[in-house]
Amino acid sequence: MHKPTVPRVCIDLTPNETLDRHGGIGRYGYYLLEQLLQLRAVQAGQVEIVALPTSTGPVLSGHEALERSVLLQPPIHFGQHRRNRRLFTGPALRRAHVSLFHALQPVALPLFAGCRIVCTIHDLIPIVVPRPYPRKWKVGYRRQREKIDWAFRAKRADHLVAISEWTANDLVTVLDVPRSKITTVHHGVDERIFNADSANDAAIVKKYALPERGFVCVSSDHYRKNHRVLFDAWSSVAPRIPGGLVFVGHAIYGSTLSDIQDEARKRGLSARFRWLSNVDDRELPAIYRWARATVAPSLYEGFGMTLIEAMACGSPVIAARNGVYEEVGGDAVLTFDGASANDLSERLLRLSSDDALGARLRTLGFERARNFTWRRTAEATLAVYMRLLCPAHVIEYPVFEAEQRE
């Protein structure tokens, strides 16, 4: 790749070469790249946007990378991905004369890159909510080891992008990262997919044999996702409400979802319960619109993507009070104590009978979701790049309407 006459920024798309290629981080990279290429400063030639689809290179033009050819290749294991990033990504960036590399996650930052590094931090889950172990000393050891590793990565990066103020505060309080080194940039929602268009909903409802209109929860089975509290809350009020419960998510970490499915069968609720593990993104909006409400019971998150996806589709949202859900959802969500099945069951009963409340949350949700677009994400991210590369040339971007009101 020729030597550029303007700063060259490389977007890290390498998470898409792994087994988690359809996860949130991989999609974030494509959405960000797509919107960056449409910004005025990029089209005017003030900065060049390129991308790295695989950890062994080569660096491609942004438009070439958008063809997503890496998704047609067999995925590689996470261990190999990390080794490749350390050994091969740095030389590839130097050969391509990259001025700034934006790593989408703080895993195995490239060595000897010869450029500035911006790193997105989504959350501090391994430190704040480490995986439970039978032996308490092992939990403490893992937390301390992760804290040392993450602090080292944070120091290696020139600047950090936090996807929420909640995550930014964790970086400051847990890892002692200077607040001046962090910029908060919220994720967006793809309004081309997540919207109120219900033209094909009936076909999706029929395909998945969804029960009578009820509640949906979209997430993997990670231990912090709190599926059990939701199931216990719903099953306790199921005799008093007509709707069903649908879980949408992959079983990646354990048997939580399959165990709940077995429990529904034992309680005689299997006709009203569904666990869907392979739902395409383009089918998901129909399930959001089917739901009387979307429930987000997670005890800890770095953001709240399912909240804004649901709101953009017109689904009222019930969310656990975990800090970041209040930040993302504002007054457009009905909150509950994430540790209390009784508190959640009361919310399920209210939304099952109070149509006025559902309509109000739906209206507030549409308004709130409009604040979260990938265009705004790209504008704010480009401003971070330019502050590092051209301190005298600062690109301003509009703040969210919610921030203006505050």
C-alpha positions, -999 to 999 in steps of 0.1 A, spaced: 0 0 0 14 34 -10 26 59 15 -3 83 23 -2 121 21 -28 124 48 -32 105 81 -42 69 75 -65 53 102 -69 15 103 -100 0 117 -95 -34 135 -119 -59 119 -99 -90 131 -126 -100 157 -145 -113 127 -119 -139 119 -127 -157 152 -155 -180 164 -173 -150 177 -175 -133 143 -212 -126 146 -209 -110 180 -214 -74 190 -177 -64 186 -174 -77 151 -206 -59 140 -195 -28 157 -164 -27 135 -184 -30 103 -210 -4 113 -182 20 124 -162 15 91 -193 20 70 -203 53 86 -167 66 88 -164 63 50 -195 85 46 -182 114 67 -174 147 51 -138 149 64 -130 114 50 -146 121 16 -128 154 14 -95 137 19 -86 150 53 -80 115 66 -79 81 49 -98 51 64 -85 16 58 -91 -17 76 -75 -49 88 -99 -79 83 -74 -106 95 -46 -105 121 -21 -117 95 -29 -88 71 -29 -73 46 -44 -39 53 -72 -31 28 -90 0 17 -121 7 37 -144 -1 7 -126 -34 1 -130 -45 37 -167 -38 36 -171 -67 12 -167 -89 43 -149 -117 25 -133 -127 58 -167 -141 68 -165 -167 40 -133 -181 55 -132 -208 83 -129 -190 117 -98 -194 137 -95 -201 175 -91 -172 199 -56 -184 210 -44 -183 174 -60 -149 169 -42 -134 198 -8 -149 188 -12 -136 153 -21 -101 165 10 -99 186 34 -112 160 20 -102 126 -4 -72 130 23 -47 139 45 -54 108 14 -52 86 5 -18 100 40 -5 94 41 -18 58 8 0 52 21 33 67 -8 34 91 -8 65 114 -34 52 139 -48 18 146 -82 15 163 -84 -18 182 -120 -28 188 -111 -47 220 -81 -46 244 -69 -82 235 -34 -87 223 -26 -52 212 -1 -54 183 35 -51 191 59 -27 172 30 -12 153 48 21 147 16 41 150 -8 56 176 -33 31 191 -69 38 201 -86 10 219 -123 6 226 -132 -7 260 -167 -23 262 -167 -34 298 -146 -47 327 -166 -79 332 -136 -102 342 -126 -78 369 -159 -64 382 -180 -96 379 -154 -124 375 -166 -159 367 -177 -177 399 -156 -206 412 -162 -230 440 -130 -218 457 -132 -182 468 -94 -177 466 -95 -186 429 -120 -158 422 -97 -133 440 -67 -145 421 -84 -143 388 -97 -108 395 -62 -96 405 -46 -111 375 -72 -96 351 -68 -62 368 -30 -63 361 -35 -74 325 -61 -48 318 -41 -20 334 -11 -29 312 -33 -28 281 -48 5 290 -13 20 295 -2 7 260 -30 25 242 -27 62 234 -64 68 240 -94 47 252 -129 48 238 -155 37 264 -189 28 250 -207 43 281 -201 66 310 -205 36 332 -176 19 316 -155 51 316 -161 54 354 -151 17 358 -118 25 340 -111 54 364 -122 38 396 -110 2 390 -79 6 368 -69 42 378 -69 53 342 -68 92 339 -102 105 328 -84 127 303 -73 95 285 -109 83 280 -137 95 256 -172 81 259 -187 72 225 -220 53 226 -229 26 202 -257 31 176 -285 11 162 -290 1 126 -323 18 118 -324 0 84 -330 -33 103 -344 -22 137 -375 -1 130 -413 -2 132 -418 -19 98 -439 -49 106 -446 -61 70 -430 -96 75 -437 -101 112 -464 -127 107 -440 -150 87 -414 -148 115 -439 -154 143 -451 -185 123 -416 -197 116 -406 -198 153 -441 -209 165 -441 -180 190 -467 -183 218 -493 -157 226 -478 -122 228 -457 -119 259 -421 -111 269 -387 -115 252 -351 -115 265 -322 -113 240 -288 -123 253 -263 -151 255 -262 -174 286 -233 -156 303 -235 -160 341 -242 -123 347 -273 -122 323 -297 -132 351 -320 -155 331 -331 -174 362 -346 -144 379 -366 -136 348 -378 -171 344 -388 -174 381 -406 -140 379 -425 -150 348 -434 -185 359 -447 -171 392 -473 -149 374 -479 -171 344 -512 -184 358 -524 -147 360 -512 -135 325 -518 -150 291 -485 -142 274 -455 -164 268 -417 -160 274 -391 -162 247 -353 -163 252 -332 -155 222 -295 -162 225 -266 -187 221 -256 -212 248 -219 -202 249 -209 -204 285 -230 -232 301 -263 -250 303 -284 -222 318 -308 -219 289 -313 -256 283 -318 -261 321 -345 -234 321 -362 -251 291 -363 -283 311 -377 -265 340 -405 -250 319 -414 -285 308 -415 -297 344 -438 -268 354 -462 -274 325 -452 -242 308 -434 -255 277 -463 -245 254 -458 -209 264 -419 -209 265 -394 -207 237 -357 -207 236 -344 -197 201 -307 -201 196 -302 -192 159 -321 -161 150 -308 -139 122 -304 -102 129 -330 -94 103 -355 -117 120 -349 -103 154 -369 -70 150 -401 -90 143 -396 -108 177 -391 -74 194 -423 -62 178 -442 -94 188 -433 -88 224 -455 -70 249 -422 -59 263 -385 -67 261 -369 -76 294 -332 -70 301 -324 -85 335 -285 -85 333 -267 -76 365 -238 -59 346 -232 -45 311 -209 -21 294 -238 -8 273 -273 -19 265 -276 -27 228 -308 -48 232 -325 -18 249 -321 5 219 -328 -22 194 -360 -30 212 -370 7 215 -362 13 178 -387 -15 170 -414 -1 192 -411 -26 221 -415 -13 256 -385 -22 278 -382 -35 314 -346 -33 326 -326 -42 357 -311 -12 376 -274 -19 369 -262 17 362 -256 15 324 -292 6 316 -304 38 333 -278 57 312 -289 42 280 -326 39 286 -333 71 306 -370 75 314 -380 53 285 -375 21 304 -393 5 334 -367 -5 359 -366 -32 386 -342 -46 412 -322 -72 393 -318 -94 424 -355 -96 430 -378 -119 411 -408 -105 430 -399 -69 419 -397 -81 383 -429 -101 385 -448 -70 396 -435 -52 364 -446 -81 342 -481 -79 357 -483 -42 351 -473 -43 315 -496 -73 309 -526 -52 320 -518 -16 316 -520 -7 278 -515 30 285 -482 23 302 -470 2 273 -480 29 248 -462 56 268 -430 35 271 -432 28 233 -434 65 225 -406 74 248 -385 45 234 -388 56 198 -377 91 209 -348 78 229 -336 54 202 -332 83 178 -303 95 199 -283 64 192 -271 62 156 -240 47 140 -235 81 122 -231 98 156 -208 70 167 -186 76 137 -186 113 141 -175 111 177 -149 85 170 -134 105 141 -131 134 165 -110 112 188 -87 103 158 -82 139 148 -74 151 183 -46 125 184 -33 130 148 -39 167 143 -43 184 177 -47 218 160 -76 206 139 -104 194 162 -136 181 146 -166 189 167 -196 166 167 -232 171 180 -240 160 215 -270 138 221 -303 157 226 -305 141 261 -272 156 270 -283 190 258 -314 189 280 -293 181 310 
